[in-house]
Amino acid sequence: MSEFKGVWVFSEKFDLALEMLGKAREIADKLHCELSTVLIGSNVGERANELTRHGADKVYLASDPALEHFQAEAYLGVLHSLVANYKPEVVLVGSTKNGKPLASRLATRLCVGCVPDCVRLDVDGEGKLVCDRITYGGSAFAKITFRGKPQIATVPQRAFEKPSPKERGGQVIKVDVKIESACTEVVGVKPLESSSVRIEDAKVIVSCGRGLQNKEDRVLLDELAQVLCGQVGCSRPLAEDRKWFSEWVGLSGHKVKPKLYIACGISGVIQHVAGIRDAKVVVAINKDEQAPIFEVADYGVVGDLYQILPALKEAIKKYVQ
Ligand SMILES: Cc1cc2nc3c(=O)[nH]c(=O)nc-3n(C[C@H](O)[C@H](O)[C@H](O)COP(=O)(O)OP(=O)(O)OC[C@H]3O[C@@H](n4cnc5c(N)ncnc54)[C@H](O)[C@@H]3O)c2cc1C
């Protein structure tokens, strides 16, 4: 019998840890083992109960003032000592900009594999974790299993639904951890200046691409987004090349799940579309009737966004008044 047992979840982003618990619970039930989470931070003990209510049987709590902010060496040291000691067979880590390197460094220390950005997870007939990740610019899924244990995978935000909380038993185990000294020091933390709603949580997104000629023309999108109580998004070139926005939608940007996604002047190549697969309704506005966005759109308008956006705003305004 294998010395590895149990499914573990860790993310320094608490909401993502809760999201992962639903799928992790399913995997633990299929493997007939316990589901545990690791909670690392300073004064975070009161959050343990929320983890058990979302499906964890055990919470390993590492609370120390030195762990208040994420630091790769310190967090890795804690996670590594726990995983090496308790030997879970599956370790799921939140796929954040901190979580991804953390998971791969953990895998390196343990000399095992790590599969990043898994959007589907299951267990095969031999009890092995099966990970699906998007590949070839969003046009295929790669199915990956592991040769060794623990099987380490990272999970992006909103890949799985957060389970509904339920009152259920659970054990909180306080662990004494040796904090590894860091090569870096956090000298300050400044929140990002962004809109109050994260684009991943927006119900309506009005998104623009290179069809937008000038930065100031963004007002057209802002106004439509405002009447629809939505958010403005964009394709990558508007953020990365033109620097008009700080974030974008797509394969290398945010994966969004709005009820309505309006793509204005976006050609709709695979890298962009990979980020809007879970949108319920896609509306495309593009002056090129051959634009690939029309292949994925539920509704398409062939025309100039400079004419259509103001007209659409006025029409919707009348409707919602
Ligand atoms: C590894 C990699 C990852 C990438 N990741 C992403 C990603 O996450 N997200 C992303 O978006 N891109 C990503 N890209 C870039 C991607 O390949 C495309 O270059 C990009 O999505 C194109 O952006 P666009 O549609 O805004 O511009 P374009 O392809 O230039 O399209 C502009 C569209 O606007 C239309 N248009 C022009 N004027 C008007 C008008 N007045 N009214 C209406 N329509 C008009 C045109 O007909 C055209 O279809 C990635 C690329 C690589 C290589």
The ligand as an SDF file (V2000), in Angstrom:
LIG
                    3D

 53 58  0  0  0  0  0  0  0  0999 V2000
    1.3070   33.6330  -26.3990 C   0  0  0  0  0  0  0  0  0  0  0  0
    0.2700   34.6550  -26.7400 C   0  0  0  0  0  0  0  0  0  0  0  0
   -0.7160   34.9150  -25.8050 C   0  0  0  0  0  0  0  0  0  0  0  0
   -1.6820   35.8660  -26.1020 C   0  0  0  0  0  0  0  0  0  0  0  0
   -2.6480   36.0930  -25.1700 N   0  0  0  0  0  0  0  0  0  0  0  0
   -3.6420   36.9470  -25.4620 C   0  0  0  0  0  0  0  0  0  0  0  0
   -4.6860   37.1750  -24.5420 C   0  0  0  0  0  0  0  0  0  0  0  0
   -4.7180   36.6510  -23.4320 O   0  0  0  0  0  0  0  0  0  0  0  0
   -5.6680   38.0270  -24.8910 N   0  0  0  0  0  0  0  0  0  0  0  0
   -5.7000   38.6800  -26.1120 C   0  0  0  0  0  0  0  0  0  0  0  0
   -6.6410   39.4370  -26.3640 O   0  0  0  0  0  0  0  0  0  0  0  0
   -4.7040   38.4770  -27.0090 N   0  0  0  0  0  0  0  0  0  0  0  0
   -3.6650   37.6500  -26.7020 C   0  0  0  0  0  0  0  0  0  0  0  0
   -2.6780   37.4860  -27.5940 N   0  0  0  0  0  0  0  0  0  0  0  0
   -2.6570   38.3510  -28.7960 C   0  0  0  0  0  0  0  0  0  0  0  0
   -3.5490   37.7860  -29.8950 C   0  0  0  0  0  0  0  0  0  0  0  0
   -2.8320   36.8470  -30.6540 O   0  0  0  0  0  0  0  0  0  0  0  0
   -4.0390   38.9100  -30.8250 C   0  0  0  0  0  0  0  0  0  0  0  0
   -2.9400   39.5820  -31.3440 O   0  0  0  0  0  0  0  0  0  0  0  0
   -4.9450   39.9070  -30.1370 C   0  0  0  0  0  0  0  0  0  0  0  0
   -5.9570   39.2580  -29.4220 O   0  0  0  0  0  0  0  0  0  0  0  0
   -5.5790   40.8030  -31.1970 C   0  0  0  0  0  0  0  0  0  0  0  0
   -6.2370   41.8420  -30.5440 O   0  0  0  0  0  0  0  0  0  0  0  0
   -7.4260   42.6120  -31.2460 P   0  0  0  0  0  0  0  0  0  0  0  0
   -8.4930   41.6670  -31.6070 O   0  0  0  0  0  0  0  0  0  0  0  0
   -7.7570   43.7440  -30.3470 O   0  0  0  0  0  0  0  0  0  0  0  0
   -6.7220   43.2510  -32.5160 O   0  0  0  0  0  0  0  0  0  0  0  0
   -6.8210   42.8950  -34.0570 P   0  0  0  0  0  0  0  0  0  0  0  0
   -6.5480   41.4540  -34.2910 O   0  0  0  0  0  0  0  0  0  0  0  0
   -5.9880   43.8790  -34.7570 O   0  0  0  0  0  0  0  0  0  0  0  0
   -8.3630   43.1410  -34.4000 O   0  0  0  0  0  0  0  0  0  0  0  0
   -8.9560   44.3850  -34.4410 C   0  0  0  0  0  0  0  0  0  0  0  0
  -10.3710   44.1930  -34.9660 C   0  0  0  0  0  0  0  0  0  0  0  0
  -11.0760   45.4000  -34.9040 O   0  0  0  0  0  0  0  0  0  0  0  0
  -11.9010   45.5000  -36.0470 C   0  0  0  0  0  0  0  0  0  0  0  0
  -12.1570   46.9320  -36.2340 N   0  0  0  0  0  0  0  0  0  0  0  0
  -11.2840   47.9010  -36.6030 C   0  0  0  0  0  0  0  0  0  0  0  0
  -11.8860   49.1060  -36.5740 N   0  0  0  0  0  0  0  0  0  0  0  0
  -13.1690   48.8820  -36.1990 C   0  0  0  0  0  0  0  0  0  0  0  0
  -14.2860   49.7380  -35.9960 C   0  0  0  0  0  0  0  0  0  0  0  0
  -14.2010   51.0600  -36.1330 N   0  0  0  0  0  0  0  0  0  0  0  0
  -15.4580   49.1710  -35.6190 N   0  0  0  0  0  0  0  0  0  0  0  0
  -15.5770   47.8380  -35.4630 C   0  0  0  0  0  0  0  0  0  0  0  0
  -14.5360   46.9750  -35.6460 N   0  0  0  0  0  0  0  0  0  0  0  0
  -13.3530   47.5050  -35.9880 C   0  0  0  0  0  0  0  0  0  0  0  0
  -11.1060   44.8660  -37.1600 C   0  0  0  0  0  0  0  0  0  0  0  0
  -11.9580   44.4100  -38.1830 O   0  0  0  0  0  0  0  0  0  0  0  0
  -10.4250   43.7170  -36.4340 C   0  0  0  0  0  0  0  0  0  0  0  0
  -11.1880   42.5290  -36.4860 O   0  0  0  0  0  0  0  0  0  0  0  0
   -1.6840   36.5530  -27.3340 C   0  0  0  0  0  0  0  0  0  0  0  0
   -0.6930   36.2630  -28.2710 C   0  0  0  0  0  0  0  0  0  0  0  0
    0.2570   35.3410  -27.9630 C   0  0  0  0  0  0  0  0  0  0  0  0
    1.3380   35.0620  -28.9950 C   0  0  0  0  0  0  0  0  0  0  0  0
  1  2  1  0
  2  3  1  0
  2 52  2  0
  3  4  2  0
  4  5  1  0
  4 50  1  0
  5  6  2  0
  6  7  1  0
  6 13  1  0
  7  8  2  0
  7  9  1  0
  9 10  1  0
 10 11  2  0
 10 12  1  0
 12 13  2  0
 13 14  1  0
 14 15  1  0
 14 50  1  0
 15 16  1  0
 16 17  1  0
 16 18  1  0
 18 19  1  0
 18 20  1  0
 20 21  1  0
 20 22  1  0
 22 23  1  0
 23 24  1  0
 24 25  2  0
 24 26  1  0
 24 27  1  0
 27 28  1  0
 28 29  2  0
 28 30  1  0
 28 31  1  0
 31 32  1  0
 32 33  1  0
 33 34  1  0
 33 48  1  0
 34 35  1  0
 35 36  1  0
 35 46  1  0
 36 37  1  0
 36 45  1  0
 37 38  2  0
 38 39  1  0
 39 40  1  0
 39 45  2  0
 40 41  1  0
 40 42  2  0
 42 43  1  0
 43 44  2  0
 44 45  1  0
 46 47  1  0
 46 48  1  0
 48 49  1  0
 50 51  2  0
 51 52  1  0
 52 53  1  0
M  END
$$$$
